[in-house]
């Protein structure tokens, strides 16, 4: 038979057990050297930080990082801000060597914002960013950027936009991300040696833009990116190599139902073994591969079902390109075309092995 004070004894025991568990958890965090964050916070000292509650800021950022060597674990929590023009996580000019990971950012003007952070090294992993009205990630003055295993949805302007320090090249990696519904899914303006791999980019104005637009001025990036294994769909331009993306390699990507599958305004790049299908004029001109840069090598690509040309050389700047061992099938405007002053003998050398 139970003691008559059994329930009265049980409640204090349960309460003590819960408090004990919380104390153990707090002690464990302290032992790991991690500082807890549960309200809008400015991080002004190096260290390891962990978010322990959902945070909504009403003024400014949910987290402002103003220190070097910061490791911020969002711990699966959701951060947001209702401040007009506010950013959820802001990185000041004093910050560097920052890692942000494992959480959800939503409902803000910007997600992660570095307004002026010269030489910033930033690593971002396992993030979900949605409900942002302009840019999910906007970095000014970055030197090294990594984004991996993250999902970005419907940021109106940019999923990720990164500018280098005074035009200096940005290094890093963008790997295994899913981004969609922005004017630009990814734009790295001052491109340096960077790995862009295994991303899925859908429903953007431009899915992937690397480099500055036009002829690259001095100090606007060095190019040399490797772009491989990505899937781009239903965008005005799938993969765009702009002027400062020279010397890059675009290998083994898939572009489906884009206005232009791959746009090559850069020079000295290799475009190889890509699959481009069903380019549509409703989004742009409906071309599989569009080349206006010089000294590029195009080989082993499969281009099929384009509403316009399979491979288009455009303008007098499209000089001394080589194409070989490509397959062109069922492209309504023709297999290989020349427009806007591009002259076949100057624009392209047929290296042979092409199936037209």
N, C-alpha and C positions, 0 to 999 in steps of 0.2 A: 504494500500500500504506500502511495506517495506521501511524503511529508506535507502537511497543510501549507507550508510556506514555500513549496516547490517553485511556483511561478514567480513569486516575489524574489526568490533567489536567482532564477534563470535570467531575468531582465538585466540586473546589474552585471551578471557574468557576460551576457551578450554585448552589453555596452563596453565593458572592459576589453572584451576580445576585439571589437571594432577599433577602439582607440589604440589598442596595442598594435593592430595591423597597420594603422595609419602611422604610428610612431616608428614601426619597423621600416615602412616605406620611406618616410622622411629621413630616417637614419641611413638607409641604403643610398638615397640620392646624395646625402652629405658625404657619405663614405666614397662615392664615385666622383666627388668633386664637382657635381652639377648644381647650379643655382636654379631654383624654381621661379617660373614666371606665371602669374595668374591674372594680371591686370596690365593695362597699357604701360609700357616700360621703355626706358632708355638704357641701352647696354653701353657702358662707358669704360669697361675694363675687360681685358682678355679673359677667356675662360669657356667652360662648357655650361650651356643653359638648356633647360627643358621646360616646355609649356605644360602646365598641369590643369588648365581649364580653358574653355572657349573664351575668346576675348573679342569684344567689339569696342573700338575706340569711337568717341564722339568728337574729339579734337585731335587733329594730327594723326600720326601713325599708331598702329597697335604695338609695333616694336620699331624703335629707332636704334640702329647700330652705329655707334661712334667710337669703335675701338678696333684694334687689330687682333688677329688670332681668335676669332669668335666661332664657336660651334653651337648652332641653334637647332635643337631637336624639337620639332613642333608636336611630337608625341601623338599624332593622329588627331589633334585638335583643330578647330576652325577659327581662323582669325579674319576680322573684317573691320572696316571703318565707315562711319556715316558722315565723316567730315567732307565738306565741299572741296573737291579737288585733292582729296587725301589719298595717300598710299598706305597699303596694309603694312608692308615692311619697307622702311626707308634706310638707305645706306649712305652715311655722310662721307665727306671728303677725308675724314680722319680714319676711316675703316679700311682694312685690307685683310687678306687671308680669311675669308668668311665662308662658312658652310651652313646651308639651310636645307632641312630635309624633313620628310615624313609628316606631311600635314596638308590641310585644306585652306586655301585662301579664296575669299569670295566677297561680293557686295562692296565694291569700292571703285574709285576713279582709276587707280592703278593698283597692281598687285605688288611686285617688287620693283623698287625705284632707286636708282643711284643717279641723282641729278648732276653731280660733278665729283667723281671719285677717281682721280688720276692714278693709273697703275693698278687698279683693283683686280685682285684674284678672287673669283667667286665660284663656289661649287654648289649646285642645287640638285637634289635627288628626291625622287618619290613624292612629288608635289601634285596636287590637283588644284587648278586655278580656274574659276568660272564666276560669271556674274560681274566681271570687270568691264567698265564702260569704255576705256581707251586701251592701254597697253597692259598686258599681263606681266611682262618683264621688260623694263626699259633701263638700259645701262649706258651711262655717258662717262667715257674715260677708262673703259675696261682694258686690261692687258691679257687676262686669261679667264675664260668662261667655260664652265662645264654644266650641262643640263642633261640629266639621265632619268629614265623611267618615269617620266612625268606626263600629265594630261592637262591640256589647256583648251578651254572651250569658249568660243564666242566672245573673245576680246575684240572690240570693234576695230581697233587700229592694228595692233601688233600682238602676236603671240609672244615673240621675243624679238627685240631690236637692240643691237649692241653697236656702239661707236668706240673707236680706239682713242688713245690719248693723242690729241693734236694730229690725228690721222695715222698714228702708228698702228701696225698690224696687231690683230687679236688672235691669240692661239687658244687651243682648248678642244673640247669635244661636245657634240650634240648627238646623243645615242639613245635609241629606243623610246622616243617620245611620240605622243599622239596629240596633234594640234589641228584645230579646225575652226572655221567660221570667222576668220579675221581678214582684214585687207591684206596683210602679210602674215603668213604663218610664222616664218622665220626670216629675219633680215640681219645679216652681219655686214655692216657697211665697210669697215676697214679690215678686210680679211687677211689673215696670215695663215700659216700652216695649221689646219684644223681638220678634225675628223668629224664628218657628218654621216651617221650610219644608222640604218634600220629604223628610221622614223616613218610614221604614217601621217601625211599632211593632206587635209581634204577641205574642199569648199572655201578656198581663200582667193583673194584677188591674185596674189602671187604666192605660191606655196613655199618656195625656197629661193630667196635672193641673196647672192654672195657677191660682195664688192660694190663699189660706187658706180653710179651711172655715168656713161660716157668714157672718154679717154682718161686714164688714171693719171692724176697729177702726182708729183713727187710727194712721198709721205702719206699716201692714201691707202696703204696696205701693200702686202708683198705677194698675196695669192698663195698658191701651193697647197690648196685644200684637197682632201680626198673625200669624195661624195659617193657613197656606195650603199646598196641594199635598201634604199628608200623607196617608198610608194607614195606617189602624189596623184591626187584625183580631183576632177571637177573644179579646176582652178583656171583663171585666165592664163596664167603662165605656170608651168609645173616647176622646172628648175631653171633659174636664170643666173648665168655667169656674167657679171658686169665688168666694166673696164679693169678694175684693180684685182680681179680674180684670176689674173693670168697665171699660167703654169699649173692649173688645177687638173685633177682627174675626176671624171664623172663615169663611174663604172657600175654596171649591173643594177641600175635603177629601173623602176616601172612607173610610167606616166600614162594615165588612162583618162580619157575624156576631158582633156585640157584644151584651152584655146591654142596654146603652143606647148608642145611637150617639153622640149629643152631649147632654151634661148642662149646663144653663145655670142655675146658681145666682147668677150675677153679674147686674148690672143695666147698662142703657145700652149693650149690645153688639149687634153686627150679625152674624147667622148667615145666610150667603148662598151659594147655588150649590154646596151640598154634596150628595154622593150617599151615602145611607144605605140599606143593604139587609140584609135577613134578620136583624134583631135577634132574639135568642133568649132565652127565659125560663130556660133552663138556666143561664145566666150571671148574669142579673139579672131585670128585669121584662119584657124584650123590647120596649122602646119605641124608636122611631126618634129623636125629639128630645123631651127632657124638660125643661120650663121651670118653675122655681120662683122665679126672679128677676123684676124689674120693668123696664119701659121698654125692652124689647129689640125689635129688628126682625128678623123671620125672612122671608126672601124668596128665591125662585128655587131652593128646595131640592127634590130628588127623594127621596122616602122610599117604599120599597116592601118588601113581604114581611115586615113586622114581625109578631112573634107576638102583640103587644099593640097599642097605639095607634101611629099614625104620628106624631102630635104630641100631647103630654100637657102640660097646664097643671095644676100641683099646688100646693095650699096657698094661703092668703090672701095670701101675699107675691107671688104671680104676678099682678101688677096692671099694667094699661095697656101690655100688649105688643101688637104689631101683626104680623100675618102676611099676606103677599100673594104671588101668582104662584108658589105652591108646587104640586107635583104629589104626590099621595098615591095609591098603587096597592096593592091586595091586602094591606092591613094588617088582620090578623084582628080586632083589638080596636076598629077604627074609624079614621077619618081623623084627627079632632080630638076630644080627650077632656078632661074636667075632673074632678079628684078632690081629696079632702082639703080641702074648703072653697073651692076656686077657683070663682069665679062668672063665667060667660061674659061678662056685660056689663062686669065689672070687669077680668077677666083678659086679655081679648083684643079687639082691634078687627080685624075682617076687612077688609083693605084691598082685597079683590077679586082676581080673576084666578086664584084657586086652583082646581085640579082635584081634586075629592074622590072 
